[in-house]
Amino acid sequence: MKVTAKVARYEIRDVIRSRWLIGYTLFFLLVTDALFRFGGGGEKALLSLVNVVLILIPLVSIVFSTVYLYAAREFIELLLAQPIKRRQVFAGLYVGLALPLSLSFVAAVCIPFILHRGIASAQPGTFAALLLAGIALTLIFTALAFLIVARTEDRIKGLGLAVAVWLFLAVLYDGLVLLVISIMADYPIERPLIGLMLANPMDLARVALLLQFDVAALLGYTGAVMQKFFGRAIGVTVTSLALAVWVFAPLFAGMRAFQKKDF
Amino acid sequence: MIEARHITKTFGTLRVLDDLSLSIGPRRITGLVGPNAAGKTTLAKIILGLTKADSGTLEIDGARIGADDAYRSRIGYMPQMARFPENLSARELFEMLTDLRRPTPPVDEELVERFNFAGALDKPIRTLSGGTRQKVNAVIAFLFRPDLLILDEPTAGLDPVSSGILKDKIFAEKAAGTTFLLTSHIMSELDELADDIAFINEGKVAFVGALAEIKRVTRQSNLERAIAEMMKRGAAA
């Protein structure tokens, strides 16, 4: 554990000086501030922010992490040549990337809200849910990047895969769900649909978030089904648990691949 | 110092090391030679545990290398490519490794002075030239006074003065009892440094013995010609 923290500490020092991370933070800061200035009340600003969070965080987390890990290949070799365990190196690298990415998002969203006293007008619970969903998405897509890099030797292929995963989950998946719905319109497909939603972390995060707002129209089909099936309290619990599974499953698979990998 | 027995390693369909056995004596400098893709770097990485052999055993001072990672505290490694986190400085890198290796002996920063690059220590590594990075790489390898040093193309990218400084350091540490495993494409360099030569070809040890021995067997006056002769014979056989 101590070794993991040491690896993470130095990596964080490296990551927070990266221009890309600084740019990401500034971008979020500006968007949040703009939404708040021009978007009217706190609730509306939050709702607009949800869409930015759902699309941008997964993209940045998976691409930034993939690029960083491929570039750090020789550095990882140097770490592995030290008398420490691979597991510790892997865990340290993950914390060292996921933590600064999460914190820069949290800071970039919190600062404008505090400055504009937005938390007073929006419900603090909704705001907290937004932060948690953003952190969960960061953790998930960083973990997916670790899995991709551990299993893909070629960096161009790995980066392509990372973008493809994002594109699939962000754009194509919804289309596929709609296709299934229109084809199966005559059958009771509510239950399978919940399964489909659980299989996409971005869908999950969206539903978990929108269950917080009272805007059923934005929930989409899966979300509406979710609300009908579970009600709000259980819905939030189920989606949160599923998100946790989405963090640990790729991380575990990535760790296994990393431990067997030849460098 | 190192006993490798029957080591085989394949990458996909490519057999990089093929039942390779090699013994490396203590307090000597062993030069690993061989054509490109002969498996030199793979062997070095297997000793470090970076790459895992399909079969075979490896012992260091009689202790078999297995799941335990502690043995690496005795090894210093200078990889072929010197790439480090771009936004850290060399000094932060030294601190990090010292932190990870605790408890460590007092670190050996002699090369920092000798290379005269103390001024570059606090700059982000991304601003350093290739040669300066290679100097950082060399300092790291010697930093913890290891018993065994694995140097993969150590002088690549260094100017003649720095290269000379590094060679002097290698001789000094050898005299102090360090074992070296060295790969290089520059035969004259191995001629100057190595006590023993292990010639690896197609994943096997084609020749291993003292530097003088390989010259005697091939009847050549320098290592470059001796190795060329070996490769010719290998092709003829």
Interface residues (C-beta under 8 A of the other chain):
Chain A: V3 K6 V7 Y10 E11 R13 D14 V15 R17 S18 A71 A72 R73 E74 F75 E77 L78 L79 L80 A81 Q82 P83 I84 K85 K260 D262 F263
Chain B: F11 K45 L48 G49 L50 T51 K52 D69 A70 Y71 R72 S73 I75 Y77 P79 M81 A82 R83 F84 P85 E86 N87 L88 E92 E95 M96 L97 D99 L100 R101 P124 I140
